[in-house]
């Protein structure tokens, strides 16, 4: 049987008899049965769950589960002891945290809105997050999680199991001497809180328990970010290969701060984009990415934006990070293009103005999600008609620079710009991303390919 920790409270609520006044012949009336409650998970028979019903009242149904496996991206070997959680489009947890068994397999019971007949409602799309000792968290940009369509659940009880429920993790460099920090959050509805320790992260289970893998050794602060709630922090001593247990983070009151700002669309259509707040300790300036707590996102944004309920901490503000045809304007010679950091300590914060511009469209590889390549890859992207040249960079999935080159890669006419990879040998099974940035005659950057496109894995020579 798979090892799993479900947040769902399955069971039959006992009816309590009430003593009646009067003669001995009077019967004891039974109390009213518990109402079906999505939050409390009461009012349903054993092995049923209370779920939201589109256009109706909550009702009891057989639970929907996701089955899958976690494996090593290079060797294909199963990973035991990995944690897996399902998340909605905003990054909020919709399940408990499951732990993989010796075969790398897991089972997640997920909360799913239903139609009146009990089938999962159309448009219910979830993604998976997985963490394990010695492995990079999935998904870590530029890798994106594949959306799982819950209407594909089949069987009795209904289960989703497909290629999208198989997660492959990329091993971290050996000998990094990292440890584990575990504990719990004591707050109302702590599930889905983002825990950050030494730049490493985890998502809290529905009961607030958490485990953070791969924490660098030394003195580290344990912080948790839960939209709308201020939480305490703790400082711990992490030893290489050791585990710090029973760390408790407590609610300290509501988080009332609002972070706001403005974006300016430059040489771009008036299409909406998004703004996210990334925890500064998770931010990698080389690849301009990091991890945003669930809920710290504004969308749609075409001008002014605001994010409410921001907990105390230091954040990097990223605009147009997601695949929407737009990118942060890379021209650092003008105002409004530098990376912005804000520190929140209970008061509202103004983040200023950000310039966003039209992205260079990726043609291959990785135009519509990660794809496999073999041999020597050639990178193709939409030509910038006003450029004098391009900077092309390749990073591995851990954010390590692998190769870069500069030059005029415009073939002329309407053909796309292209360059052939000419760097160190690529590792079979490893994920990579290429990025092309155009520049003008004075060296000022003009535009670039998107943050989450150009992703590929290497299939071999």
C-alpha positions as CSV (number, residue, x, y, z in Angstrom):
1,X,0.0,0.0,0.0
2,X,1.3,3.5,-0.8
3,X,2.4,5.7,2.0
4,X,0.1,8.8,2.0
5,X,-0.9,11.5,4.3
6,X,-4.3,12.8,3.4
7,X,-5.9,15.9,4.8
8,X,-9.3,14.4,4.2
9,X,-11.2,13.4,7.3
10,X,-13.1,10.3,6.2
11,X,-15.5,8.7,8.6
12,X,-19.0,8.4,9.9
13,X,-20.1,11.0,12.5
14,X,-21.6,9.3,15.5
15,X,-25.1,10.3,16.4
16,X,-25.3,11.3,20.1
17,X,-28.5,10.4,22.0
18,X,-30.2,13.1,24.0
19,X,-31.9,12.3,27.2
20,X,-35.6,13.3,27.2
21,X,-37.7,14.5,30.2
22,X,-40.9,12.5,31.0
23,X,-41.8,8.9,31.4
24,X,-39.6,5.9,30.9
25,X,-41.7,5.1,27.8
26,X,-40.3,8.2,26.1
27,X,-37.8,7.4,23.4
28,X,-34.5,9.3,23.2
29,X,-34.6,11.4,20.1
30,X,-31.5,11.3,17.8
31,X,-29.7,14.5,17.0
32,X,-29.8,15.9,13.5
33,X,-27.2,14.3,11.2
34,X,-24.1,16.5,10.6
35,X,-24.3,18.7,7.5
36,X,-22.0,18.0,4.6
37,X,-19.1,20.4,5.3
38,X,-16.2,20.9,2.8
39,X,-14.0,22.5,5.4
40,X,-14.7,20.1,8.3
41,X,-15.2,17.0,6.1
42,X,-18.3,16.0,8.1
43,X,-21.7,14.6,7.1
44,X,-20.7,11.9,4.7
45,X,-20.6,8.1,4.9
46,X,-17.3,6.3,5.4
47,X,-15.1,6.4,2.3
48,X,-16.9,9.4,1.0
49,X,-15.9,13.1,0.9
50,X,-17.9,16.3,0.9
51,X,-17.2,18.4,-2.2
52,X,-18.4,21.7,-3.7
53,X,-21.1,21.3,-6.4
54,X,-21.2,23.8,-9.2
55,X,-24.5,25.7,-9.0
56,X,-25.7,23.7,-5.9
57,X,-25.1,22.8,-2.3
58,X,-22.1,20.6,-1.2
59,X,-22.7,16.9,-1.4
60,X,-21.0,13.6,-0.6
61,X,-19.2,11.6,-3.3
62,X,-16.5,9.0,-3.8
63,X,-13.1,10.7,-3.5
64,X,-11.0,11.5,-6.6
65,X,-7.3,10.5,-6.5
66,X,-4.2,11.1,-8.5
67,X,-1.8,8.1,-8.8
68,X,1.7,8.4,-10.2
69,X,5.4,7.9,-9.7
70,X,8.5,10.1,-8.9
71,X,11.7,9.1,-10.6
72,X,15.2,10.2,-11.4
73,X,15.3,12.2,-14.6
74,X,18.6,10.7,-15.8
75,X,18.5,7.1,-14.5
76,X,14.8,6.6,-14.5
77,X,15.1,4.9,-11.0
78,X,12.2,5.4,-8.6
79,X,12.7,7.9,-5.7
80,X,11.4,6.7,-2.3
81,X,10.5,9.3,0.3
82,X,9.7,12.1,-2.1
83,X,6.8,14.4,-1.1
84,X,4.1,15.3,-3.6
85,X,1.2,17.8,-3.4
86,X,-1.4,18.9,-5.9
87,X,-1.9,22.6,-6.5
88,X,-4.5,24.7,-8.3
89,X,-3.8,27.5,-10.9
90,X,-2.9,29.9,-8.1
91,X,-0.4,27.6,-6.4
92,X,-2.7,26.8,-3.5
93,X,-2.7,23.2,-2.2
94,X,-5.8,21.1,-3.1
95,X,-4.6,17.9,-1.4
96,X,-2.5,16.7,1.5
97,X,1.1,15.8,1.1
98,X,1.8,12.3,-0.1
99,X,5.1,10.4,0.5
100,X,6.3,8.0,-2.2
101,X,6.9,4.3,-1.4
102,X,9.9,2.1,-2.4
103,X,8.6,2.0,-6.0
104,X,8.5,5.8,-6.1
105,X,4.7,5.6,-6.3
106,X,2.2,7.9,-4.6
107,X,-1.5,8.4,-4.2
108,X,-3.1,11.8,-3.6
109,X,-6.8,12.4,-2.7
110,X,-7.7,15.8,-4.1
111,X,-10.5,18.2,-3.5
112,X,-12.4,18.5,-6.8
113,X,-15.5,20.6,-7.5
114,X,-18.3,18.4,-9.0
115,X,-21.2,18.6,-11.4
116,X,-24.5,17.5,-9.9
117,X,-23.9,13.9,-11.0
118,X,-20.6,13.8,-9.1
119,X,-18.3,14.0,-12.1
120,X,-15.4,16.4,-11.8
121,X,-16.4,19.8,-13.2
122,X,-15.0,21.0,-16.5
123,X,-12.0,23.2,-16.4
124,X,-10.6,21.6,-13.2
125,X,-6.9,21.6,-13.9
126,X,-4.2,20.8,-11.3
127,X,-0.5,20.6,-11.2
128,X,2.0,18.6,-9.0
129,X,4.8,19.8,-6.8
130,X,7.5,17.2,-5.7
131,X,10.5,17.5,-3.4
132,X,13.1,14.9,-2.3
133,X,16.4,14.7,-0.6
134,X,19.2,15.2,-3.1
135,X,17.0,16.6,-5.8
136,X,15.9,19.9,-7.2
137,X,12.2,20.8,-6.4
138,X,9.8,20.3,-9.3
139,X,8.6,22.5,-10.8
140,X,11.5,24.9,-10.6
141,X,11.5,27.4,-13.5
142,X,12.1,27.1,-16.4
143,X,10.6,23.6,-16.0
144,X,6.8,23.9,-15.8
145,X,4.4,21.3,-14.4
146,X,2.0,19.7,-16.9
147,X,-1.6,20.5,-16.1
148,X,-3.7,17.5,-15.1
149,X,-7.3,17.5,-16.3
150,X,-9.4,16.0,-13.5
151,X,-12.3,15.2,-15.8
152,X,-10.1,12.3,-17.0
153,X,-10.6,10.5,-13.7
154,X,-12.0,7.0,-14.3
155,X,-13.0,4.0,-12.3
156,X,-14.8,3.5,-9.0
157,X,-13.5,5.3,-7.0
158,X,-12.3,7.7,-9.8
159,X,-8.5,7.9,-10.4
160,X,-6.3,10.0,-12.7
161,X,-3.1,8.3,-13.8
162,X,-1.2,9.4,-16.9
163,X,2.1,10.7,-18.2
164,X,1.3,14.0,-16.5
165,X,1.2,12.3,-13.1
166,X,4.8,11.0,-13.5
167,X,7.3,13.4,-12.1
168,X,11.0,13.3,-12.9
169,X,13.4,15.0,-10.6
170,X,16.9,16.3,-11.4
171,X,19.7,15.4,-8.9
172,X,21.6,18.1,-7.1
173,X,25.4,18.1,-7.3
174,X,26.9,15.4,-5.0
175,X,28.7,16.3,-1.8
176,X,26.8,19.5,-1.1
177,X,26.5,18.5,2.6
178,X,22.8,19.5,3.1
179,X,20.3,18.6,5.8
180,X,16.5,18.4,6.5
181,X,14.3,20.7,8.5
182,X,10.8,19.6,9.6
183,X,8.1,20.8,11.8
184,X,4.6,22.4,11.8
185,X,2.7,25.6,11.4
186,X,0.2,26.4,14.1
187,X,-2.4,28.6,12.4
188,X,-5.9,28.4,10.9
189,X,-5.8,26.7,7.5
190,X,-2.0,26.5,7.3
191,X,-2.0,24.1,4.3
192,X,-0.2,25.4,1.2
193,X,2.1,27.8,3.2
194,X,5.5,28.2,1.6
195,X,8.3,27.4,4.0
196,X,11.8,28.8,3.2
197,X,15.0,27.7,4.9
198,X,18.4,28.7,3.4
199,X,16.9,29.2,0.0
200,X,15.2,25.8,0.0
201,X,11.5,25.5,0.1
202,X,8.5,23.2,0.9
203,X,4.7,23.4,1.0
204,X,2.9,22.8,4.3
205,X,0.4,19.9,4.5
206,X,-3.2,20.6,5.4
207,X,-2.4,20.0,9.1
208,X,0.6,22.4,8.9
209,X,3.3,19.8,9.0
210,X,6.3,20.4,6.6
211,X,9.6,18.9,5.6
212,X,12.3,21.0,3.8
213,X,15.0,19.0,2.0
214,X,18.5,20.0,0.9
215,X,19.0,22.8,3.4
216,X,22.6,24.2,3.4
217,X,24.5,23.5,6.7
218,X,24.9,26.2,9.2
219,X,22.8,28.7,11.1
220,X,19.5,29.1,9.1
221,X,16.3,31.0,9.6
222,X,13.0,29.1,9.1
223,X,10.3,31.3,7.7
224,X,6.8,30.6,6.4
225,X,4.7,32.7,4.0
226,X,0.9,32.4,4.2
227,X,-1.1,35.0,2.4
228,X,-3.2,37.0,5.0
229,X,-1.3,35.6,8.0
230,X,1.8,36.7,9.9
231,X,3.9,33.8,11.2
232,X,6.7,33.6,13.6
233,X,10.2,32.4,12.5
234,X,12.8,30.2,14.1
235,X,16.6,30.0,13.8
236,X,18.1,26.5,13.6
237,X,21.5,24.8,13.3
238,X,21.7,22.5,10.3
239,X,24.3,19.8,10.1
240,X,25.4,18.1,6.9
241,X,23.3,15.0,6.5
242,X,21.3,15.7,9.7
243,X,17.7,16.6,10.4
244,X,16.3,19.4,12.6
245,X,12.9,18.3,13.8
246,X,9.9,19.8,15.7
247,X,10.3,23.3,14.5
248,X,7.1,25.2,15.4
249,X,6.0,28.4,13.6
250,X,3.0,30.2,15.1
251,X,0.4,32.6,13.8
252,X,1.0,36.2,15.1
253,X,-2.0,37.9,13.6
254,X,-3.3,39.0,10.2
255,X,-1.0,40.1,7.4
256,X,-2.6,43.4,6.3
257,X,0.1,44.9,4.0
258,X,-0.6,45.7,0.3
259,X,2.2,45.9,-2.2
260,X,1.3,47.9,-5.3
261,X,2.8,49.5,-8.4
262,X,2.4,50.2,-12.1
263,X,3.5,48.5,-15.3
264,X,4.1,50.4,-18.5
265,X,3.8,48.5,-21.8
266,X,6.5,49.6,-24.2
267,X,6.5,48.5,-27.9
268,X,4.0,45.9,-26.9
269,X,0.2,45.2,-27.5
270,X,-2.1,46.2,-24.7
271,X,-2.4,42.6,-23.5
272,X,-2.7,41.8,-19.8
273,X,0.3,40.3,-17.9
274,X,0.9,39.2,-14.3
275,X,3.0,40.4,-11.4
276,X,4.3,38.1,-8.7
277,X,6.2,38.5,-5.4
278,X,9.1,36.1,-5.2
279,X,10.7,35.5,-1.8
280,X,14.2,37.1,-2.0
281,X,16.0,34.1,-0.5
282,X,14.8,31.9,-3.4
283,X,15.7,34.4,-6.2
284,X,18.4,33.5,-8.7
285,X,19.6,36.6,-10.5
286,X,21.4,34.6,-13.2
287,X,18.1,33.2,-14.6
288,X,15.8,35.9,-13.0
289,X,13.6,33.4,-11.2
290,X,12.4,32.4,-7.8
291,X,9.4,31.1,-5.8
292,X,6.3,33.0,-5.1
293,X,4.0,32.0,-2.2
294,X,0.4,31.1,-3.2
295,X,-1.8,34.1,-3.6
296,X,1.0,36.7,-4.0
297,X,0.1,37.3,-7.7
298,X,-1.8,40.0,-9.5
299,X,-3.6,39.3,-12.8
300,X,-4.7,40.7,-15.2
301,X,-2.4,43.7,-15.2
302,X,-2.2,46.4,-17.9
303,X,-1.3,49.3,-15.7
304,X,-1.9,49.7,-11.9
305,X,-1.7,46.5,-9.8
306,X,-2.0,45.6,-6.1
307,X,-1.4,42.4,-4.0
308,X,-3.1,42.3,-0.6
309,X,-2.4,40.3,2.5
310,X,1.3,40.2,2.0
311,X,3.2,38.8,5.0
312,X,6.4,40.4,6.3
313,X,9.5,39.7,4.4
314,X,11.7,40.7,1.5
315,X,10.5,40.1,-2.0
316,X,11.6,40.5,-5.6
317,X,8.9,41.9,-7.8
318,X,8.7,40.1,-11.2
319,X,6.4,41.3,-14.0
320,X,5.6,39.3,-17.2
321,X,7.3,36.2,-15.8
322,X,4.8,33.8,-17.2
323,X,4.3,32.8,-20.8
324,X,2.1,35.6,-22.1
325,X,4.0,37.0,-25.1
326,X,5.6,39.7,-22.9
327,X,8.9,40.1,-21.0
328,X,10.4,42.6,-18.6
329,X,12.1,45.3,-20.7
330,X,15.8,44.2,-20.5
331,X,17.2,47.7,-21.4
332,X,19.0,48.6,-18.2
333,X,20.1,52.0,-19.6
334,X,16.6,53.4,-18.9
335,X,14.5,53.7,-15.8
336,X,11.9,51.2,-14.8
337,X,13.8,48.1,-16.0
338,X,15.9,47.2,-13.0
339,X,15.0,44.3,-10.7
340,X,13.0,45.6,-7.8
341,X,13.1,44.5,-4.2
342,X,10.6,45.4,-1.5
343,X,10.7,44.8,2.2
344,X,7.3,44.4,3.9
345,X,6.9,44.8,7.7
346,X,3.2,45.3,8.2
347,X,2.8,48.6,6.2
348,X,1.8,49.1,2.6
349,X,4.6,49.3,0.1
350,X,4.8,51.1,-3.3
351,X,7.0,49.1,-5.7
352,X,7.2,51.7,-8.4
353,X,7.0,51.4,-12.2
354,X,8.0,48.5,-14.4
355,X,8.5,48.5,-18.1
356,X,7.3,45.5,-20.1
357,X,7.9,44.8,-23.8
358,X,7.0,42.4,-26.5
359,X,8.9,39.1,-26.3
360,X,10.9,37.4,-29.0
361,X,8.9,34.3,-30.0
362,X,10.7,31.0,-29.5
363,X,10.4,28.7,-32.6
364,X,12.4,25.7,-31.4
365,X,13.1,23.9,-29.2
366,X,10.6,24.6,-26.5
367,X,8.0,26.8,-28.2
368,X,5.0,25.0,-26.6
369,X,6.6,23.3,-23.6
370,X,9.7,21.3,-22.9
371,X,10.7,18.9,-25.8
372,X,13.4,16.4,-26.3
373,X,16.4,17.0,-28.6
374,X,19.3,14.9,-29.8
375,X,22.6,15.5,-31.5
376,X,23.6,19.1,-31.7
377,X,20.6,21.4,-31.1
378,X,20.0,24.5,-33.2
379,X,18.1,27.3,-31.5
380,X,15.6,29.3,-33.6
381,X,13.6,32.4,-32.5
382,X,11.8,35.3,-34.0
383,X,14.1,37.9,-35.5
384,X,14.1,41.4,-34.0
385,X,14.0,43.7,-37.0
386,X,15.7,46.5,-35.1
387,X,18.6,44.5,-33.6
388,X,22.4,44.7,-34.3
389,X,23.1,41.4,-32.7
390,X,22.1,38.8,-30.1
391,X,23.3,37.3,-26.8
392,X,22.4,33.6,-26.7
393,X,22.7,31.8,-23.4
394,X,22.1,28.2,-22.3
395,X,21.4,27.2,-18.7
396,X,20.8,23.8,-17.1
397,X,17.7,23.2,-15.0
398,X,19.6,24.1,-11.8
399,X,20.2,27.6,-13.2
400,X,23.9,27.0,-13.9
401,X,25.2,28.8,-17.0
402,X,26.4,26.2,-19.6
403,X,27.3,28.2,-22.7
404,X,26.9,31.7,-24.3
405,X,27.7,33.3,-27.5
406,X,27.2,36.8,-29.2
407,X,26.8,37.8,-32.8
408,X,24.6,38.7,-35.7
409,X,22.5,35.6,-36.1
410,X,20.0,37.2,-38.5
411,X,20.0,35.3,-41.8
412,X,18.1,38.2,-43.5
413,X,14.6,38.3,-45.1
414,X,11.8,36.8,-43.1
415,X,13.7,33.8,-41.8
416,X,14.1,33.3,-38.1
417,X,17.3,34.0,-36.3
418,X,19.3,30.9,-35.4
419,X,22.5,29.6,-33.9
420,X,23.9,26.1,-33.4
421,X,25.0,25.0,-30.0
422,X,28.7,24.9,-29.6
423,X,29.3,24.4,-25.9
424,X,30.3,21.5,-23.6
425,X,28.7,18.1,-24.0
426,X,25.1,18.0,-22.9
427,X,24.1,15.4,-20.3
428,X,21.5,12.9,-21.4
429,X,18.3,13.3,-19.4
430,X,19.2,16.8,-18.2
431,X,16.8,19.7,-18.8
432,X,18.1,23.0,-20.3
433,X,16.9,26.3,-21.5
434,X,18.2,28.7,-24.2
435,X,17.6,32.4,-24.0
436,X,18.1,34.9,-26.8
437,X,18.4,38.6,-26.1
438,X,18.6,41.2,-28.8
439,X,20.7,44.4,-28.6
440,X,21.0,47.7,-30.4
441,X,24.1,49.3,-32.0
442,X,24.9,51.0,-28.7
443,X,24.8,47.7,-26.8
444,X,21.5,48.4,-25.1
445,X,19.3,45.3,-24.8
446,X,16.0,45.5,-26.7
447,X,14.0,42.3,-26.0
448,X,14.4,38.6,-25.2
449,X,12.7,35.3,-25.4
450,X,10.3,34.5,-22.5
451,X,11.3,33.3,-19.1
452,X,9.6,29.9,-19.4
453,X,10.2,29.0,-23.1
454,X,13.1,27.5,-24.9
455,X,13.2,24.5,-22.5
456,X,14.4,21.1,-23.7
457,X,15.8,17.9,-22.4
458,X,18.7,16.1,-24.0
459,X,18.0,12.7,-25.4
460,X,21.6,11.9,-26.3
461,X,24.0,12.1,-29.3
